[in-house]
Amino acid sequence: MDTLATRLRWWRKMCGLTLHEVAEASGISLSYLSDLERGRTLPSLEALEAIAEVYGLTLGGILVNIRVRSGK
């Protein structure tokens, strides 16, 4: 299982896109996208949907088998 940050970076690279290209296409700031891929912050639902659309995926396509941190 991947973390969300790992999955976001993997999809971007699989699509052959740069951070700048994804940020521009999704309407998300470059710094926010970078923070998402580094696991520094969690995305809003709107941001995640916008990123999924850039990659031609559904929201479920990005989230399937994502490891979630426990609150413990």
PyMOL Python script that loads the backbone (N, CA, C, O; Angstrom):
from pymol import cmd

cmd.read_pdbstr("""\
ATOM      1  N   MET A   1       0.829  -1.181   0.000  1.00  0.00           N
ATOM      2  CA  MET A   1       0.000   0.000   0.000  1.00  0.00           C
ATOM      3  C   MET A   1       0.876   1.249   0.000  1.00  0.00           C
ATOM      4  O   MET A   1       1.952   1.288   0.598  1.00  0.00           O
ATOM      5  N   ASP A   2       0.380   2.252  -0.685  1.00  0.00           N
ATOM      6  CA  ASP A   2       1.081   3.528  -0.776  1.00  0.00           C
ATOM      7  C   ASP A   2       0.468   4.546   0.172  1.00  0.00           C
ATOM      8  O   ASP A   2      -0.651   4.381   0.657  1.00  0.00           O
ATOM      9  N   THR A   3       1.224   5.586   0.418  1.00  0.00           N
ATOM     10  CA  THR A   3       0.643   6.758   1.062  1.00  0.00           C
ATOM     11  C   THR A   3       0.056   7.621  -0.054  1.00  0.00           C
ATOM     12  O   THR A   3       0.380   7.426  -1.226  1.00  0.00           O
ATOM     13  N   LEU A   4      -0.786   8.551   0.297  1.00  0.00           N
ATOM     14  CA  LEU A   4      -1.365   9.438  -0.709  1.00  0.00           C
ATOM     15  C   LEU A   4      -0.277  10.245  -1.405  1.00  0.00           C
ATOM     16  O   LEU A   4      -0.325  10.432  -2.621  1.00  0.00           O
ATOM     17  N   ALA A   5       0.693  10.719  -0.651  1.00  0.00           N
ATOM     18  CA  ALA A   5       1.788  11.501  -1.225  1.00  0.00           C
ATOM     19  C   ALA A   5       2.542  10.691  -2.282  1.00  0.00           C
ATOM     20  O   ALA A   5       2.827  11.189  -3.371  1.00  0.00           O
ATOM     21  N   THR A   6       2.860   9.449  -1.951  1.00  0.00           N
ATOM     22  CA  THR A   6       3.573   8.573  -2.889  1.00  0.00           C
ATOM     23  C   THR A   6       2.745   8.327  -4.136  1.00  0.00           C
ATOM     24  O   THR A   6       3.268   8.348  -5.250  1.00  0.00           O
ATOM     25  N   ARG A   7       1.466   8.096  -3.952  1.00  0.00           N
ATOM     26  CA  ARG A   7       0.577   7.830  -5.080  1.00  0.00           C
ATOM     27  C   ARG A   7       0.456   9.044  -6.003  1.00  0.00           C
ATOM     28  O   ARG A   7       0.474   8.900  -7.225  1.00  0.00           O
ATOM     29  N   LEU A   8       0.334  10.228  -5.424  1.00  0.00           N
ATOM     30  CA  LEU A   8       0.221  11.435  -6.249  1.00  0.00           C
ATOM     31  C   LEU A   8       1.475  11.646  -7.087  1.00  0.00           C
ATOM     32  O   LEU A   8       1.385  11.967  -8.272  1.00  0.00           O
ATOM     33  N   ARG A   9       2.628  11.469  -6.485  1.00  0.00           N
ATOM     34  CA  ARG A   9       3.880  11.628  -7.232  1.00  0.00           C
ATOM     35  C   ARG A   9       3.993  10.555  -8.312  1.00  0.00           C
ATOM     36  O   ARG A   9       4.413  10.849  -9.431  1.00  0.00           O
ATOM     37  N   TRP A  10       3.624   9.321  -7.991  1.00  0.00           N
ATOM     38  CA  TRP A  10       3.709   8.214  -8.954  1.00  0.00           C
ATOM     39  C   TRP A  10       2.841   8.494 -10.176  1.00  0.00           C
ATOM     40  O   TRP A  10       3.291   8.336 -11.311  1.00  0.00           O
ATOM     41  N   TRP A  11       1.589   8.912  -9.943  1.00  0.00           N
ATOM     42  CA  TRP A  11       0.695   9.194 -11.075  1.00  0.00           C
ATOM     43  C   TRP A  11       1.238  10.323 -11.931  1.00  0.00           C
ATOM     44  O   TRP A  11       1.173  10.244 -13.157  1.00  0.00           O
ATOM     45  N   ARG A  12       1.769  11.365 -11.321  1.00  0.00           N
ATOM     46  CA  ARG A  12       2.318  12.478 -12.091  1.00  0.00           C
ATOM     47  C   ARG A  12       3.445  12.010 -12.986  1.00  0.00           C
ATOM     48  O   ARG A  12       3.506  12.363 -14.164  1.00  0.00           O
ATOM     49  N   LYS A  13       4.335  11.214 -12.420  1.00  0.00           N
ATOM     50  CA  LYS A  13       5.465  10.721 -13.211  1.00  0.00           C
ATOM     51  C   LYS A  13       5.008   9.752 -14.297  1.00  0.00           C
ATOM     52  O   LYS A  13       5.545   9.763 -15.404  1.00  0.00           O
ATOM     53  N   MET A  14       4.021   8.916 -13.986  1.00  0.00           N
ATOM     54  CA  MET A  14       3.490   7.982 -14.997  1.00  0.00           C
ATOM     55  C   MET A  14       2.859   8.732 -16.168  1.00  0.00           C
ATOM     56  O   MET A  14       2.878   8.245 -17.299  1.00  0.00           O
ATOM     57  N   CYS A  15       2.310   9.898 -15.906  1.00  0.00           N
ATOM     58  CA  CYS A  15       1.698  10.716 -16.954  1.00  0.00           C
ATOM     59  C   CYS A  15       2.731  11.593 -17.662  1.00  0.00           C
ATOM     60  O   CYS A  15       2.410  12.281 -18.631  1.00  0.00           O
ATOM     61  N   GLY A  16       3.969  11.562 -17.173  1.00  0.00           N
ATOM     62  CA  GLY A  16       5.039  12.340 -17.795  1.00  0.00           C
ATOM     63  C   GLY A  16       4.871  13.840 -17.622  1.00  0.00           C
ATOM     64  O   GLY A  16       5.236  14.620 -18.501  1.00  0.00           O
ATOM     65  N   LEU A  17       4.317  14.238 -16.485  1.00  0.00           N
ATOM     66  CA  LEU A  17       4.055  15.655 -16.237  1.00  0.00           C
ATOM     67  C   LEU A  17       4.962  16.202 -15.140  1.00  0.00           C
ATOM     68  O   LEU A  17       5.411  15.470 -14.258  1.00  0.00           O
ATOM     69  N   THR A  18       5.220  17.498 -15.215  1.00  0.00           N
ATOM     70  CA  THR A  18       5.977  18.172 -14.165  1.00  0.00           C
ATOM     71  C   THR A  18       5.004  18.701 -13.119  1.00  0.00           C
ATOM     72  O   THR A  18       3.799  18.785 -13.359  1.00  0.00           O
ATOM     73  N   LEU A  19       5.537  19.051 -11.965  1.00  0.00           N
ATOM     74  CA  LEU A  19       4.714  19.678 -10.935  1.00  0.00           C
ATOM     75  C   LEU A  19       4.032  20.930 -11.494  1.00  0.00           C
ATOM     76  O   LEU A  19       2.850  21.168 -11.248  1.00  0.00           O
ATOM     77  N   HIS A  20       4.782  21.711 -12.238  1.00  0.00           N
ATOM     78  CA  HIS A  20       4.247  22.950 -12.808  1.00  0.00           C
ATOM     79  C   HIS A  20       3.079  22.659 -13.749  1.00  0.00           C
ATOM     80  O   HIS A  20       2.063  23.352 -13.703  1.00  0.00           O
ATOM     81  N   GLU A  21       3.210  21.666 -14.582  1.00  0.00           N
ATOM     82  CA  GLU A  21       2.142  21.318 -15.521  1.00  0.00           C
ATOM     83  C   GLU A  21       0.871  20.876 -14.799  1.00  0.00           C
ATOM     84  O   GLU A  21      -0.231  21.275 -15.176  1.00  0.00           O
ATOM     85  N   VAL A  22       1.024  20.053 -13.763  1.00  0.00           N
ATOM     86  CA  VAL A  22      -0.138  19.587 -13.009  1.00  0.00           C
ATOM     87  C   VAL A  22      -0.770  20.743 -12.244  1.00  0.00           C
ATOM     88  O   VAL A  22      -1.994  20.866 -12.200  1.00  0.00           O
ATOM     89  N   ALA A  23       0.053  21.581 -11.649  1.00  0.00           N
ATOM     90  CA  ALA A  23      -0.472  22.732 -10.912  1.00  0.00           C
ATOM     91  C   ALA A  23      -1.279  23.632 -11.839  1.00  0.00           C
ATOM     92  O   ALA A  23      -2.381  24.060 -11.495  1.00  0.00           O
ATOM     93  N   GLU A  24      -0.737  23.912 -12.991  1.00  0.00           N
ATOM     94  CA  GLU A  24      -1.418  24.779 -13.949  1.00  0.00           C
ATOM     95  C   GLU A  24      -2.721  24.152 -14.446  1.00  0.00           C
ATOM     96  O   GLU A  24      -3.751  24.825 -14.500  1.00  0.00           O
ATOM     97  N   ALA A  25      -2.681  22.884 -14.803  1.00  0.00           N
ATOM     98  CA  ALA A  25      -3.858  22.207 -15.348  1.00  0.00           C
ATOM     99  C   ALA A  25      -4.964  22.018 -14.306  1.00  0.00           C
ATOM    100  O   ALA A  25      -6.147  21.996 -14.648  1.00  0.00           O
ATOM    101  N   SER A  26      -4.579  21.884 -13.045  1.00  0.00           N
ATOM    102  CA  SER A  26      -5.562  21.633 -11.994  1.00  0.00           C
ATOM    103  C   SER A  26      -6.021  22.900 -11.281  1.00  0.00           C
ATOM    104  O   SER A  26      -7.013  22.882 -10.552  1.00  0.00           O
ATOM    105  N   GLY A  27      -5.300  23.997 -11.492  1.00  0.00           N
ATOM    106  CA  GLY A  27      -5.635  25.235 -10.800  1.00  0.00           C
ATOM    107  C   GLY A  27      -5.175  25.264  -9.358  1.00  0.00           C
ATOM    108  O   GLY A  27      -5.660  26.063  -8.557  1.00  0.00           O
ATOM    109  N   ILE A  28      -4.241  24.392  -9.029  1.00  0.00           N
ATOM    110  CA  ILE A  28      -3.683  24.290  -7.672  1.00  0.00           C
ATOM    111  C   ILE A  28      -2.315  24.971  -7.673  1.00  0.00           C
ATOM    112  O   ILE A  28      -1.579  24.888  -8.657  1.00  0.00           O
ATOM    113  N   SER A  29      -1.981  25.631  -6.591  1.00  0.00           N
ATOM    114  CA  SER A  29      -0.676  26.292  -6.551  1.00  0.00           C
ATOM    115  C   SER A  29       0.449  25.254  -6.551  1.00  0.00           C
ATOM    116  O   SER A  29       0.305  24.143  -6.040  1.00  0.00           O
ATOM    117  N   LEU A  30       1.547  25.653  -7.130  1.00  0.00           N
ATOM    118  CA  LEU A  30       2.714  24.770  -7.206  1.00  0.00           C
ATOM    119  C   LEU A  30       3.200  24.374  -5.815  1.00  0.00           C
ATOM    120  O   LEU A  30       3.548  23.215  -5.589  1.00  0.00           O
ATOM    121  N   SER A  31       3.228  25.318  -4.890  1.00  0.00           N
ATOM    122  CA  SER A  31       3.717  25.003  -3.543  1.00  0.00           C
ATOM    123  C   SER A  31       2.778  24.028  -2.821  1.00  0.00           C
ATOM    124  O   SER A  31       3.239  23.142  -2.100  1.00  0.00           O
ATOM    125  N   TYR A  32       1.463  24.190  -3.014  1.00  0.00           N
ATOM    126  CA  TYR A  32       0.498  23.286  -2.396  1.00  0.00           C
ATOM    127  C   TYR A  32       0.655  21.877  -2.968  1.00  0.00           C
ATOM    128  O   TYR A  32       0.665  20.899  -2.220  1.00  0.00           O
ATOM    129  N   LEU A  33       0.776  21.774  -4.281  1.00  0.00           N
ATOM    130  CA  LEU A  33       0.956  20.475  -4.917  1.00  0.00           C
ATOM    131  C   LEU A  33       2.245  19.811  -4.439  1.00  0.00           C
ATOM    132  O   LEU A  33       2.267  18.610  -4.168  1.00  0.00           O
ATOM    133  N   SER A  34       3.303  20.585  -4.338  1.00  0.00           N
ATOM    134  CA  SER A  34       4.570  20.050  -3.837  1.00  0.00           C
ATOM    135  C   SER A  34       4.411  19.536  -2.408  1.00  0.00           C
ATOM    136  O   SER A  34       4.912  18.463  -2.070  1.00  0.00           O
ATOM    137  N   ASP A  35       3.718  20.297  -1.577  1.00  0.00           N
ATOM    138  CA  ASP A  35       3.477  19.861  -0.192  1.00  0.00           C
ATOM    139  C   ASP A  35       2.659  18.576  -0.148  1.00  0.00           C
ATOM    140  O   ASP A  35       2.906  17.718   0.701  1.00  0.00           O
ATOM    141  N   LEU A  36       1.696  18.431  -1.043  1.00  0.00           N
ATOM    142  CA  LEU A  36       0.897  17.206  -1.107  1.00  0.00           C
ATOM    143  C   LEU A  36       1.773  16.009  -1.448  1.00  0.00           C
ATOM    144  O   LEU A  36       1.673  14.957  -0.816  1.00  0.00           O
ATOM    145  N   GLU A  37       2.631  16.174  -2.448  1.00  0.00           N
ATOM    146  CA  GLU A  37       3.496  15.064  -2.870  1.00  0.00           C
ATOM    147  C   GLU A  37       4.564  14.724  -1.844  1.00  0.00           C
ATOM    148  O   GLU A  37       5.099  13.616  -1.857  1.00  0.00           O
ATOM    149  N   ARG A  38       4.876  15.636  -0.977  1.00  0.00           N
ATOM    150  CA  ARG A  38       5.858  15.376   0.082  1.00  0.00           C
ATOM    151  C   ARG A  38       5.203  14.915   1.378  1.00  0.00           C
ATOM    152  O   ARG A  38       5.892  14.618   2.353  1.00  0.00           O
ATOM    153  N   GLY A  39       3.888  14.855   1.389  1.00  0.00           N
ATOM    154  CA  GLY A  39       3.182  14.416   2.585  1.00  0.00           C
ATOM    155  C   GLY A  39       3.134  15.444   3.691  1.00  0.00           C
ATOM    156  O   GLY A  39       2.889  15.103   4.848  1.00  0.00           O
ATOM    157  N   ARG A  40       3.363  16.688   3.354  1.00  0.00           N
ATOM    158  CA  ARG A  40       3.370  17.751   4.360  1.00  0.00           C
ATOM    159  C   ARG A  40       1.966  18.234   4.710  1.00  0.00           C
ATOM    160  O   ARG A  40       1.752  18.823   5.770  1.00  0.00           O
ATOM    161  N   THR A  41       1.024  17.987   3.826  1.00  0.00           N
ATOM    162  CA  THR A  41      -0.353  18.406   4.053  1.00  0.00           C
ATOM    163  C   THR A  41      -1.287  17.437   3.347  1.00  0.00           C
ATOM    164  O   THR A  41      -0.870  16.706   2.449  1.00  0.00           O
ATOM    165  N   LEU A  42      -2.533  17.434   3.747  1.00  0.00           N
ATOM    166  CA  LEU A  42      -3.539  16.597   3.099  1.00  0.00           C
ATOM    167  C   LEU A  42      -4.381  17.466   2.183  1.00  0.00           C
ATOM    168  O   LEU A  42      -4.628  18.631   2.494  1.00  0.00           O
ATOM    169  N   PRO A  43      -4.826  16.919   1.057  1.00  0.00           N
ATOM    170  CA  PRO A  43      -5.577  17.727   0.099  1.00  0.00           C
ATOM    171  C   PRO A  43      -7.038  17.893   0.502  1.00  0.00           C
ATOM    172  O   PRO A  43      -7.613  17.070   1.215  1.00  0.00           O
ATOM    173  N   SER A  44      -7.607  18.974   0.023  1.00  0.00           N
ATOM    174  CA  SER A  44      -9.058  19.112   0.119  1.00  0.00           C
ATOM    175  C   SER A  44      -9.656  18.158  -0.912  1.00  0.00           C
ATOM    176  O   SER A  44      -8.960  17.719  -1.828  1.00  0.00           O
ATOM    177  N   LEU A  45     -10.904  17.846  -0.772  1.00  0.00           N
ATOM    178  CA  LEU A  45     -11.582  16.987  -1.731  1.00  0.00           C
ATOM    179  C   LEU A  45     -11.566  17.623  -3.117  1.00  0.00           C
ATOM    180  O   LEU A  45     -11.368  16.934  -4.118  1.00  0.00           O
ATOM    181  N   GLU A  46     -11.770  18.920  -3.174  1.00  0.00           N
ATOM    182  CA  GLU A  46     -11.768  19.635  -4.450  1.00  0.00           C
ATOM    183  C   GLU A  46     -10.406  19.542  -5.138  1.00  0.00           C
ATOM    184  O   GLU A  46     -10.331  19.336  -6.349  1.00  0.00           O
ATOM    185  N   ALA A  47      -9.342  19.694  -4.369  1.00  0.00           N
ATOM    186  CA  ALA A  47      -7.995  19.609  -4.933  1.00  0.00           C
ATOM    187  C   ALA A  47      -7.719  18.206  -5.454  1.00  0.00           C
ATOM    188  O   ALA A  47      -7.162  18.041  -6.539  1.00  0.00           O
ATOM    189  N   LEU A  48      -8.101  17.209  -4.692  1.00  0.00           N
ATOM    190  CA  LEU A  48      -7.875  15.826  -5.104  1.00  0.00           C
ATOM    191  C   LEU A  48      -8.663  15.495  -6.371  1.00  0.00           C
ATOM    192  O   LEU A  48      -8.158  14.798  -7.251  1.00  0.00           O
ATOM    193  N   GLU A  49      -9.884  15.985  -6.465  1.00  0.00           N
ATOM    194  CA  GLU A  49     -10.681  15.771  -7.681  1.00  0.00           C
ATOM    195  C   GLU A  49     -10.043  16.452  -8.884  1.00  0.00           C
ATOM    196  O   GLU A  49     -10.023  15.886  -9.977  1.00  0.00           O
ATOM    197  N   ALA A  50      -9.521  17.665  -8.694  1.00  0.00           N
ATOM    198  CA  ALA A  50      -8.875  18.389  -9.788  1.00  0.00           C
ATOM    199  C   ALA A  50      -7.624  17.659 -10.266  1.00  0.00           C
ATOM    200  O   ALA A  50      -7.368  17.587 -11.468  1.00  0.00           O
ATOM    201  N   ILE A  51      -6.853  17.124  -9.338  1.00  0.00           N
ATOM    202  CA  ILE A  51      -5.646  16.373  -9.696  1.00  0.00           C
ATOM    203  C   ILE A  51      -6.020  15.093 -10.428  1.00  0.00           C
ATOM    204  O   ILE A  51      -5.414  14.756 -11.445  1.00  0.00           O
ATOM    205  N   ALA A  52      -7.015  14.381  -9.915  1.00  0.00           N
ATOM    206  CA  ALA A  52      -7.462  13.144 -10.562  1.00  0.00           C
ATOM    207  C   ALA A  52      -7.890  13.412 -11.999  1.00  0.00           C
ATOM    208  O   ALA A  52      -7.591  12.625 -12.897  1.00  0.00           O
ATOM    209  N   GLU A  53      -8.583  14.508 -12.214  1.00  0.00           N
ATOM    210  CA  GLU A  53      -9.034  14.849 -13.564  1.00  0.00           C
ATOM    211  C   GLU A  53      -7.852  15.071 -14.514  1.00  0.00           C
ATOM    212  O   GLU A  53      -7.896  14.649 -15.669  1.00  0.00           O
ATOM    213  N   VAL A  54      -6.811  15.722 -14.033  1.00  0.00           N
ATOM    214  CA  VAL A  54      -5.609  15.938 -14.853  1.00  0.00           C
ATOM    215  C   VAL A  54      -5.017  14.600 -15.283  1.00  0.00           C
ATOM    216  O   VAL A  54      -4.538  14.466 -16.409  1.00  0.00           O
ATOM    217  N   TYR A  55      -5.046  13.616 -14.395  1.00  0.00           N
ATOM    218  CA  TYR A  55      -4.480  12.305 -14.691  1.00  0.00           C
ATOM    219  C   TYR A  55      -5.457  11.383 -15.406  1.00  0.00           C
ATOM    220  O   TYR A  55      -5.119  10.242 -15.720  1.00  0.00           O
ATOM    221  N   GLY A  56      -6.669  11.874 -15.664  1.00  0.00           N
ATOM    222  CA  GLY A  56      -7.668  11.054 -16.341  1.00  0.00           C
ATOM    223  C   GLY A  56      -8.212   9.949 -15.455  1.00  0.00           C
ATOM    224  O   GLY A  56      -8.585   8.881 -15.940  1.00  0.00           O
ATOM    225  N   LEU A  57      -8.256  10.207 -14.154  1.00  0.00           N
ATOM    226  CA  LEU A  57      -8.690   9.211 -13.183  1.00  0.00           C
ATOM    227  C   LEU A  57      -9.936   9.672 -12.453  1.00  0.00           C
ATOM    228  O   LEU A  57     -10.307  10.845 -12.486  1.00  0.00           O
ATOM    229  N   THR A  58     -10.562   8.728 -11.802  1.00  0.00           N
ATOM    230  CA  THR A  58     -11.610   9.065 -10.854  1.00  0.00           C
ATOM    231  C   THR A  58     -10.949   9.272  -9.501  1.00  0.00           C
ATOM    232  O   THR A  58      -9.784   8.927  -9.303  1.00  0.00           O
ATOM    233  N   LEU A  59     -11.694   9.829  -8.595  1.00  0.00           N
ATOM    234  CA  LEU A  59     -11.189   9.990  -7.237  1.00  0.00           C
ATOM    235  C   LEU A  59     -10.833   8.632  -6.644  1.00  0.00           C
ATOM    236  O   LEU A  59      -9.806   8.494  -5.981  1.00  0.00           O
ATOM    237  N   GLY A  60     -11.672   7.633  -6.879  1.00  0.00           N
ATOM    238  CA  GLY A  60     -11.402   6.284  -6.395  1.00  0.00           C
ATOM    239  C   GLY A  60     -10.140   5.693  -6.977  1.00  0.00           C
ATOM    240  O   GLY A  60      -9.449   4.918  -6.315  1.00  0.00           O
ATOM    241  N   GLY A  61      -9.833   6.054  -8.217  1.00  0.00           N
ATOM    242  CA  GLY A  61      -8.617   5.550  -8.862  1.00  0.00           C
ATOM    243  C   GLY A  61      -7.352   5.998  -8.169  1.00  0.00           C
ATOM    244  O   GLY A  61      -6.350   5.284  -8.167  1.00  0.00           O
ATOM    245  N   ILE A  62      -7.396   7.174  -7.583  1.00  0.00           N
ATOM    246  CA  ILE A  62      -6.233   7.664  -6.835  1.00  0.00           C
ATOM    247  C   ILE A  62      -6.202   7.075  -5.430  1.00  0.00           C
ATOM    248  O   ILE A  62      -5.132   6.790  -4.893  1.00  0.00           O
ATOM    249  N   LEU A  63      -7.369   6.894  -4.842  1.00  0.00           N
ATOM    250  CA  LEU A  63      -7.428   6.502  -3.432  1.00  0.00           C
ATOM    251  C   LEU A  63      -7.396   5.009  -3.153  1.00  0.00           C
ATOM    252  O   LEU A  63      -7.207   4.608  -2.005  1.00  0.00           O
ATOM    253  N   VAL A  64      -7.573   4.179  -4.164  1.00  0.00           N
ATOM    254  CA  VAL A  64      -7.623   2.739  -3.939  1.00  0.00           C
ATOM    255  C   VAL A  64      -6.312   2.247  -3.294  1.00  0.00           C
ATOM    256  O   VAL A  64      -5.217   2.559  -3.762  1.00  0.00           O
ATOM    257  N   ASN A  65      -6.455   1.486  -2.232  1.00  0.00           N
ATOM    258  CA  ASN A  65      -5.335   0.902  -1.484  1.00  0.00           C
ATOM    259  C   ASN A  65      -4.371   1.907  -0.863  1.00  0.00           C
ATOM    260  O   ASN A  65      -3.191   1.608  -0.683  1.00  0.00           O
ATOM    261  N   ILE A  66      -4.865   3.087  -0.539  1.00  0.00           N
ATOM    262  CA  ILE A  66      -4.036   4.079   0.130  1.00  0.00           C
ATOM    263  C   ILE A  66      -3.965   3.755   1.616  1.00  0.00           C
ATOM    264  O   ILE A  66      -4.978   3.458   2.249  1.00  0.00           O
ATOM    265  N   ARG A  67      -2.777   3.814   2.153  1.00  0.00           N
ATOM    266  CA  ARG A  67      -2.581   3.590   3.592  1.00  0.00           C
ATOM    267  C   ARG A  67      -2.966   4.862   4.338  1.00  0.00           C
ATOM    268  O   ARG A  67      -2.523   5.958   3.997  1.00  0.00           O
ATOM    269  N   VAL A  68      -3.783   4.697   5.345  1.00  0.00           N
ATOM    270  CA  VAL A  68      -4.226   5.823   6.162  1.00  0.00           C
ATOM    271  C   VAL A  68      -3.565   5.727   7.516  1.00  0.00           C
ATOM    272  O   VAL A  68      -3.519   4.656   8.122  1.00  0.00           O
ATOM    273  N   ARG A  69      -3.048   6.856   7.995  1.00  0.00           N
ATOM    274  CA  ARG A  69      -2.423   6.879   9.319  1.00  0.00           C
ATOM    275  C   ARG A  69      -3.475   6.697  10.388  1.00  0.00           C
ATOM    276  O   ARG A  69      -4.575   7.239  10.289  1.00  0.00           O
ATOM    277  N   SER A  70      -3.138   5.940  11.401  1.00  0.00           N
ATOM    278  CA  SER A  70      -4.056   5.777  12.525  1.00  0.00           C
ATOM    279  C   SER A  70      -3.888   6.955  13.468  1.00  0.00           C
ATOM    280  O   SER A  70      -2.834   7.589  13.512  1.00  0.00           O
ATOM    281  N   GLY A  71      -4.937   7.236  14.216  1.00  0.00           N
ATOM    282  CA  GLY A  71      -4.885   8.351  15.157  1.00  0.00           C
ATOM    283  C   GLY A  71      -4.132   8.037  16.423  1.00  0.00           C
ATOM    284  O   GLY A  71      -4.102   8.863  17.335  1.00  0.00           O
ATOM    285  N   LYS A  72      -3.523   6.872  16.515  1.00  0.00           N
ATOM    286  CA  LYS A  72      -2.813   6.464  17.729  1.00  0.00           C
ATOM    287  C   LYS A  72      -1.384   6.864  17.692  1.00  0.00           C
ATOM    288  O   LYS A  72      -0.643   6.596  18.639  1.00  0.00           O
TER     289      LYS A  72
END
""", "prot")
cmd.dss("prot")
cmd.show_as("cartoon", "prot")
cmd.util.cbc("prot")
cmd.orient("prot")
